[in-house]
Amino acid sequence: MAFGISGSRAARYAQIGEVLTRHGLGHLLHATGLGRWSPTNLLGDAVDATAGGPEHLRLALEELGPTFMKLGQILSTRPDLVPEAYQAELAKLQDAVPPVPAEDIRAVVREELGVDVEEAFATFDDEAIASASIGQVHGARLADGTRVVVKVRKPGAVDRIREDLEILRNLASSASRQWSAAADYNLVGLVEQFGRTILAELDYLQEARNAERFAANFAEDPHIRIPRVFWETTTSRMLTLERVEGLKINDVEGLDAAGFDRSSLALNAASALAQMVFQDAFFHADPHPGNMFVQTDGAIALIDFGMIGEIDARLHDQLSRLLLAVARKDARRLARTLLDMSAGSHEADLPDLADDVADFISLYDRVDLQDVDTARLVQRLLTVVRTHRLQLPEEIAVISKMLVMAEGLGRVLDPSFRLSQALQPYVVDLFIERHSPQAILEGLKDAGLGAMDLVEDLPHLVDGLVRIVDSGGFEVRLRAAELEPLLIRAEKIGDRVVAGVITAAFIRGVGELVSIDRERWTGWRAPFMRTGLTALGGLGGYLAWSAAKRRRRSHNLPRR
């Protein structure tokens, strides 16, 4: 026992250290503090001379069990953190293990539903369809004959995952103190984020709610199908879903034999992912081909709703600015957006970042966006992100991975496929939304509120300044008579700046709006003119107030 750690916990630390060392990853021991546990027995078997690369990292994670395999799977979706070679290798992690005995699964069903399997289902197949570290899936039929799949969490899975999560938190904390890269990437925060993700996946009630939300979002789309949830036999430990039949979407030979139009399938799959991100703000975070099946009528059925992502208002704004900066080929704006989005403690140098971003933009500077290789573009941009040690929000990183996967799948189905075909309508909508009358007025309102806050704070700022002057902090030799002309001149300049900024924003918003979508502008023209005149009227009121203030001061008039 070491440092007050229980025997089983100390053994687990030692096991992790031994597995990492055997796979050529022993350099992580010092960085994470693992070397303190059983340091004389960490080498185990002889280290493979070829160990230490992406493949051995995958093998080590597989050997360490469900928590570490899930960590690897999630890292494979983080191209902002993991180089491409490691992404590709970690994506191979197959969470497939021998199934537990059927009687153990039946016992869980009995504990959850209060009845035996035979009472809950008309039939129940003891042979598992699939078995993972956390749960396994069995086929069954309901009393009315409906074919379903029953996903059951294995006994004891949660206890091991919770223990491993505590160990990962401790290792991340130790690494952040000893390893500068870990601190730059906020390793502790990343582990906390991972913990929330994997614990959410353990709750099958949450997965069921996710499935129903996707079903509602695609209720009007005949090309996408989401399996139905059967709540009578669903709990936090078991999930019953309509059974999905069909061909895997990347089974090109099977699709051709069945006579499917692969070009249409590619566009429908990509459009569904684009809708999730840019319209619904709720997306499937693991849309690999194994989770997508083509049914007999050509509809694409999605499964496995444990890993999802959501986009809040702040993230939506960041995503909009990122896409628009890419579309405008504006290197400095794109660099500033990436810097603003980064959550890490590392402060990147903006000019250097802008230079690298400019090199990135040169890749498609003379290419029409609809002809751009999106996957290559995303990968190159994320290389810039990793080089400057920026840490993007998890959702943005996952979306980037989704775009790469979507284009890759599209190219398998149709070599001429371009993801931009599916993305273009949503990017245009983002642009219009960002420059809509509502957005312009919201911007004016926010600016007005900021100005009001500044006016309210001015007396306090002046009082503080006077106290500094009275205490002899520094000397001011301007007399009031000398200061007055400077104040008046500053106010005039300020008025012109405010007027210019608001008017320029107003004119630019109208111009870009009309040029992007004339039909939509026609529908907005009348209400926009009314709101625009109101905004300009408010600007006139501000200028009149400012002029009256100056007149009062010059004539020493009382304030009304």
JOCOR-V439551 format. One record per backbone hydrogen bond with DSSP energy under -1.0 kcal/mol. CO is the residue of the C=O (numbers start at 0). NH is the residue of the N-H. If there is no record, write none. Layout:
BEGIN
CO & NH
CO & NH
END
This chain:
BEGIN
1 & 4
5 & 9
6 & 10
7 & 11
8 & 12
9 & 13
10 & 14
11 & 15
12 & 16
13 & 17
14 & 18
15 & 19
16 & 20
17 & 21
18 & 22
19 & 24
20 & 23
21 & 47
22 & 51
24 & 27
25 & 28
27 & 31
28 & 32
28 & 33
28 & 34
32 & 35
33 & 36
37 & 40
47 & 50
52 & 56
53 & 57
54 & 58
55 & 59
56 & 60
57 & 61
58 & 62
59 & 63
64 & 68
65 & 69
66 & 70
67 & 71
68 & 72
69 & 73
70 & 74
71 & 75
73 & 76
74 & 77
77 & 80
77 & 81
82 & 86
83 & 87
84 & 88
85 & 89
86 & 90
88 & 91
89 & 92
93 & 95
100 & 103
100 & 104
101 & 105
102 & 106
103 & 107
104 & 108
105 & 109
106 & 110
107 & 111
108 & 112
109 & 113
115 & 118
115 & 119
116 & 120
122 & 140
129 & 136
130 & 96
133 & 153
134 & 131
135 & 151
136 & 128
136 & 129
137 & 149
138 & 124
139 & 147
140 & 121
140 & 122
141 & 144
145 & 141
146 & 242
147 & 139
148 & 240
149 & 137
150 & 238
151 & 135
153 & 156
155 & 159
156 & 160
157 & 161
158 & 162
159 & 163
160 & 164
161 & 165
162 & 166
163 & 167
164 & 168
165 & 169
166 & 170
167 & 171
168 & 172
169 & 173
170 & 174
171 & 175
173 & 177
174 & 178
178 & 182
179 & 183
180 & 184
181 & 186
182 & 185
185 & 189
186 & 190
187 & 191
188 & 192
189 & 193
190 & 194
191 & 195
192 & 196
193 & 197
194 & 198
195 & 199
196 & 200
199 & 202
202 & 206
203 & 207
204 & 208
205 & 209
206 & 210
207 & 211
208 & 212
209 & 213
210 & 214
211 & 215
212 & 216
213 & 217
215 & 218
217 & 220
220 & 223
222 & 299
224 & 301
227 & 241
229 & 232
230 & 233
235 & 203
236 & 152
237 & 234
238 & 150
239 & 229
240 & 148
246 & 293
247 & 250
249 & 251
250 & 254
251 & 255
252 & 256
253 & 257
254 & 259
255 & 258
260 & 264
261 & 265
262 & 266
263 & 267
264 & 268
265 & 269
266 & 270
267 & 271
268 & 272
269 & 273
270 & 274
271 & 275
272 & 276
273 & 277
274 & 278
274 & 279
275 & 281
280 & 310
282 & 308
285 & 287
287 & 290
288 & 291
290 & 302
291 & 248
292 & 300
293 & 246
294 & 297
298 & 294
299 & 224
300 & 292
306 & 284
308 & 282
311 & 315
312 & 316
313 & 317
314 & 318
315 & 319
316 & 320
317 & 321
318 & 322
319 & 323
320 & 324
321 & 325
322 & 326
323 & 327
324 & 329
329 & 333
330 & 334
331 & 335
332 & 336
333 & 337
334 & 338
335 & 339
336 & 340
337 & 341
348 & 352
349 & 353
350 & 354
351 & 355
352 & 356
353 & 357
354 & 358
355 & 359
356 & 360
357 & 361
359 & 362
360 & 363
363 & 366
367 & 370
368 & 371
371 & 373
372 & 376
373 & 377
374 & 378
375 & 379
376 & 380
377 & 381
378 & 382
379 & 383
380 & 384
381 & 385
382 & 386
383 & 387
384 & 389
385 & 388
390 & 342
392 & 396
393 & 397
394 & 398
395 & 399
396 & 400
397 & 401
398 & 402
399 & 403
400 & 404
401 & 405
402 & 406
403 & 407
404 & 408
405 & 409
406 & 410
407 & 411
408 & 412
409 & 413
413 & 416
417 & 420
418 & 421
418 & 422
419 & 423
422 & 426
423 & 427
424 & 428
425 & 429
426 & 430
427 & 431
428 & 432
429 & 433
430 & 434
435 & 439
436 & 440
437 & 441
438 & 442
439 & 443
440 & 444
441 & 445
442 & 446
443 & 447
444 & 448
445 & 449
446 & 450
447 & 451
448 & 452
449 & 453
450 & 454
451 & 455
452 & 456
453 & 457
456 & 460
457 & 461
458 & 462
459 & 463
460 & 464
461 & 465
462 & 466
463 & 467
464 & 468
465 & 469
466 & 470
467 & 472
468 & 471
478 & 482
479 & 483
482 & 486
483 & 487
484 & 488
485 & 489
486 & 490
487 & 491
488 & 492
489 & 493
490 & 494
491 & 495
492 & 496
493 & 497
494 & 498
495 & 499
496 & 500
497 & 501
498 & 502
499 & 503
500 & 504
501 & 505
502 & 506
503 & 507
504 & 508
505 & 509
506 & 510
507 & 511
508 & 512
509 & 513
510 & 514
511 & 515
512 & 516
516 & 520
517 & 521
518 & 522
519 & 523
520 & 524
523 & 527
524 & 528
525 & 529
526 & 530
527 & 531
528 & 532
529 & 533
530 & 534
531 & 535
532 & 536
533 & 537
534 & 538
535 & 539
536 & 540
537 & 541
538 & 542
539 & 543
540 & 544
541 & 545
542 & 546
543 & 547
544 & 548
545 & 549
546 & 550
547 & 551
548 & 552
549 & 553
550 & 554
551 & 556
END
